[in-house]
């Protein structure tokens, strides 16, 4: 018979607890490092940029459609727009990111995961310590308020309190009432980042975007200085826009790609394969 002393039993219990804790921690993925964006997916939408009047496949409602049709690219010449940062649910379409963990030095528990975007060098915090989201009247920011949880090895993030932003940089908007759910999935040196936007003000159905990254062993995030300047002299108080029905350039995308104008204006139904049947019944676009 083996005689196990109290000290020996305590040591055995500590070893069991340590093994269990190590197992639980190892089930969580580590995203620390610099991740390089890959642009093969949705290339025209991300770098060259979407064309004016290209809203097909987007679940935007009438209010969002009117916002998009009223949008003018000249808005980007305004000083207070030149250094306007990409919101957290849109920034993953561009440039590299750096991720790191904030660990409590006493408990070694994960407090937060930080994400730095090269574009405008914004830093985002994803709280992992179980804190609740603030009340509805709390401040809204471009990064929003994000909390994370582990679903197996997948990091699930919920973000609220976002300032108004955009889904595409051709005028398609996202309101400040949206809730964004994200999933970060790591497979070796590959990272998949999905974004799921639910917006009761501007979307008929949720919007989904998927992006991919590759771990960069020697990657660095450089500086991103931005200084606003007066590019164009405009009348005081002028804000670039088009009144409803006065944007004569909206038709160009439909005409150039032989897409019925109604289909190019988007809506939830344009996301589904069944829409092909209706598409065939629509009249061809006309520049006249």
DOPAGU-21507 format. One record per residue (C-alpha): x negated, y, z negated; residue in three letters. Coordinates in pm, whole numbers, plus 50000, padded with zeros to 5 digits. Each point is the difference from the previous one (the first is absolute). Layout:
BEGIN
XYZALA...
// end
This chain:
BEGIN
500005000050000UNK498705034550092UNK500105025349718UNK500825034450142UNK499235028249758UNK502045031949980UNK497175018950166UNK499864974650277UNK503755001450050UNK499895038050018UNK497304998150263UNK502004974850198UNK503085022349991UNK497955029850114UNK498654979950290UNK503524989550100UNK501255036049980UNK497005012650198UNK500584973750268UNK503705008750025UNK499275037150014UNK497324995050264UNK502454979350205UNK502675026849982UNK497545027050101UNK498634979650288UNK503534997050142UNK499925037250070UNK498235012950308UNK497205025549973UNK500325027750260UNK496965020149891UNK497855012750285UNK500105020550318UNK502464987550260UNK499695009250367UNK503215005150194UNK500644979450312UNK501965018150271UNK501024972350240UNK503505000449850UNK502275029050110UNK497065018050164UNK501955027050191UNK502045008949693UNK496955003049773UNK497175017450186UNK501175015350330UNK503295006749822UNK503624993050090UNK501575019250285UNK502635026449941UNK503434984250017UNK498744964849926UNK502254988249716UNK500984965850142UNK499894971749749UNK500255023549701UNK503054997649770UNK500445037849975UNK503485014449941UNK501595030950155UNK498435023749745UNK496514986650067UNK500585000350375UNK500935036849985UNK496855007249795UNK497864982050259UNK501645017450296UNK499455033949836UNK496324993449929UNK497285019750179UNK496334989950011UNK499115036849947UNK500824994649634UNK496514985649961UNK498485034050075UNK501505015149684UNK497335004849731UNK502044982649730UNK500414969550227UNK496404996450117UNK498784984049675UNK503264983149908UNK499044964949887UNK501504967950131UNK502504985649748UNK499044966849843UNK502514980050206UNK498605014050327UNK496285003949929UNK499254963250053UNK500395005150375UNK496755019450018UNK496384996349896UNK498234979449736UNK500874996549634UNK498124992549679UNK501624980449719UNK498844994749643UNK501364988749666UNK500315018949673UNK499424975649713UNK500525005449628UNK496504994849858UNK501344985949671UNK502704976150121UNK498664995150356UNK503565003650121UNK500725015950337UNK501415034949951UNK500185012550357UNK498864995050357UNK498755030850186UNK500075005650375UNK497985027450167UNK500915008750359UNK497305014450223UNK502635023050156UNK500045030749775UNK498284979049729UNK503224995349809UNK499864976649700UNK503004979749905UNK500704981949672UNK501934967449971UNK500794994349633UNK499664963649892UNK500645003849625UNK503784996250007UNK500895036749956UNK503445010350133UNK500685024050284UNK500745035949888UNK503535014350003UNK501505011850328UNK499345036949926UNK496244994749955UNK497515015150246UNK499794985750351UNK496594998350168UNK498504987950327UNK498654969049827UNK503154993949796UNK500134979449680UNK498964963850053UNK500184969349779UNK498664965850089UNK500604963849908UNK498514966950104UNK502074975550200UNK497574971450014UNK496925015050166UNK502055027050171UNK500045035149857UNK503545014150017UNK500255037849959UNK503105021349949UNK499745037550066UNK502495027349919UNK499785038049956UNK498565006550344UNK500135034550158UNK501695001450337UNK497724985150264UNK500234983350340UNK500154965650159UNK498525011150331UNK498125031250087UNK502465009750273UNK502585013949761UNK501594968649850UNK500405008249632UNK500124981249669UNK501925016949717UNK498985005749638UNK502684975049889UNK498254970050155UNK498774969849808UNK496974982550149UNK499054963849935UNK496544988350107UNK498204966550005UNK496224996450000UNK498824965350106UNK496354989850016UNK498704970550201UNK496224999249958UNK498675031750161UNK503335008650157UNK502645022549842UNK503615003250113UNK501955029949872UNK503745001250066UNK502295029849934UNK503774997049956UNK501865033649989UNK503575003149875UNK501345035250057UNK503725006649934UNK499835034850156UNK498194993550329UNK500154962750081UNK502884977250094UNK497954969649897UNK496574995049839UNK496905007750205UNK497014976350005UNK496355006550091UNK497094975649987UNK496275008450001UNK496774979749988UNK496535006449862UNK496634982649990UNK497635001549703UNK496915021050073UNK496924988349809UNK498145032750056UNK502965023450046UNK500175034449842UNK502745026349986UNK498635033250118UNK501075035149916UNK503075014550169UNK499825038049979UNK503055018750125UNK500375037650022UNK503105017650126UNK499545027250261UNK502205022350212UNK500084982250336UNK502895018350164UNK501485034049925UNK503694994849926UNK502745024149890UNK500345002149623UNK502324973349869UNK500064980750327UNK500224962149973UNK499484979650322UNK503134980350087UNK502684993050259UNK503685007049946UNK502334970350068UNK500234992950371UNK497215023950098UNK497004976650005UNK499634994450374UNK496994976949950UNK501904972549819UNK500984983050324UNK496424995550125UNK499254968349805UNK503164982850125UNK499405010750360UNK496304990750006UNK500674965249864UNK503384993850168UNK501754995549666UNK503635011449958UNK499985032249800UNK502474986449747UNK497714970549928UNK496965022849963UNK501875019249726UNK499814969849772UNK502344987649730UNK500174967249809UNK501574981150291UNK496955006850219UNK497854978549769UNK501684967250090UNK499684976850304UNK503775000850049UNK499705036450104UNK498654988550338UNK503574991750108UNK501165035449923UNK496865014850153UNK500904985550337UNK503335018449993UNK498495034549933UNK499405024850284UNK496405006650108UNK498395032149873UNK500095031450209UNK497795030649976UNK502795021950140UNK
// end
